[in-house]
């Protein structure tokens, strides 16, 4: 008995130690699992709350935007088919220069020249004017672009009368895609002009003033029509989408809506709202640009 007791005494501490280790190990693992599960539940709950708050904010912003958006109204054109015909808007380019996708707007081929369907031209002009009119009513920024010789004067005049920015000398590459740099050039032009008016450059030499005047003339030619534009513009109106391909390409990249006159030698699919018409005739360009200007002025929003 004594030997048995001695053996039992020797075995019991080891058994107790093993049992304690098993309990501790299982207990630790169970606690860890419980903590992990709890953390996952808490994480899911936090993520769910965050998603709900973001969705609520988005819904509120969308509702506010909808409240601010005015209902579309119809703009009544002041020109008709006879006016377009008299201005020569129906005359396109030679058959050899015709773009295949422009054929849908061609009515007939006469003496080797494409003749536009003026019914489609008038419909496209009305659609473009309505879009510009309602966009301007909702506070959208519109820029008129016409750098070709036939369009410069009329685009500048109409833009100044309507109070919208314009580009008539040369489209500076990056005007849309690198707007921050263009804004710096605009600010530089404004600072130079203000400095000369307020006499900040009295101490400047004749050479410095001459260089400054040259810089002002250069900036005026490039970004003079964009002075006063604080926010990035929303709509681009171009005369001759083929000639202004750089501006159109930048607008497409930055999701800026494009409206423009498209002749028979240009792909009309590259413009959101294409007006198929003669973009080489001064009378045709003047008629369409003036109608766009009337639509802008009719919106009554500066």
Rosetta blueprint (number, residue, H / E / L):
1 X L
2 X H
3 X H
4 X H
5 X H
6 X H
7 X H
8 X H
9 X H
10 X H
11 X H
12 X H
13 X H
14 X H
15 X H
16 X H
17 X H
18 X H
19 X H
20 X H
21 X H
22 X H
23 X H
24 X H
25 X H
26 X H
27 X H
28 X H
29 X H
30 X H
31 X H
32 X H
33 X H
34 X H
35 X H
36 X H
37 X H
38 X H
39 X H
40 X H
41 X H
42 X H
43 X H
44 X H
45 X H
46 X H
47 X H
48 X H
49 X H
50 X H
51 X H
52 X H
53 X H
54 X H
55 X H
56 X H
57 X H
58 X H
59 X H
60 X H
61 X H
62 X H
63 X H
64 X H
65 X H
66 X H
67 X H
68 X H
69 X L
70 X L
71 X L
72 X L
73 X L
74 X L
75 X L
76 X L
77 X L
78 X L
79 X L
80 X L
81 X H
82 X H
83 X H
84 X H
85 X H
86 X H
87 X L
88 X L
89 X L
90 X L
91 X E
92 X E
93 X E
94 X E
95 X H
96 X H
97 X H
98 X L
99 X L
100 X H
101 X H
102 X H
103 X H
104 X H
105 X H
106 X E
107 X E
108 X E
109 X E
110 X E
111 X L
112 X L
113 X E
114 X E
115 X E
116 X E
117 X L
118 X H
119 X H
120 X H
121 X H
122 X H
123 X H
124 X H
125 X H
126 X H
127 X H
128 X H
129 X H
130 X H
131 X H
132 X H
133 X H
134 X H
135 X H
136 X H
137 X H
138 X L
139 X L
140 X L
141 X L
142 X E
143 X E
144 X E
145 X E
146 X L
147 X L
148 X L
149 X L
150 X L
151 X L
152 X H
153 X H
154 X H
155 X H
156 X H
157 X H
158 X H
159 X H
160 X H
161 X H
162 X H
163 X L
164 X L
165 X E
166 X E
167 X E
168 X L
169 X L
170 X L
171 X L
172 X L
173 X L
174 X L
175 X L
176 X L
177 X L
178 X L
179 X H
180 X H
181 X H
182 X H
183 X H
184 X H
185 X H
186 X H
187 X H
188 X H
189 X H
190 X H
191 X H
192 X H
193 X H
194 X H
195 X H
196 X H
197 X H
198 X H
199 X L
200 X L
201 X L
202 X L
203 X L
204 X L
205 X L
206 X H
207 X H
208 X H
209 X H
210 X H
211 X H
212 X H
213 X H
214 X H
215 X H
216 X H
217 X H
218 X H
219 X H
220 X H
221 X H
222 X H
223 X H
224 X H
225 X H
226 X H
227 X L
228 X L
229 X L
230 X L
231 X L
232 X L
233 X L
234 X L
235 X E
236 X E
237 X E
238 X E
239 X E
240 X L
241 X L
242 X L
243 X L
244 X L
245 X H
246 X H
247 X H
248 X H
249 X H
250 X H
251 X H
252 X H
253 X H
254 X L
255 X L
256 X L
257 X E
258 X E
259 X E
260 X E
261 X E
262 X E
263 X L
264 X L
265 X L
266 X L
267 X L
268 X H
269 X H
270 X H
271 X L
272 X L
273 X E
274 X E
275 X E
276 X E
277 X L
278 X L
279 X L
280 X L
281 X L
282 X H
283 X H
284 X H
285 X H
286 X H
287 X H
288 X H
289 X H
290 X H
291 X H
292 X H
293 X H
294 X H
295 X H
296 X H
297 X H
298 X H
299 X H
300 X L
301 X L
302 X L
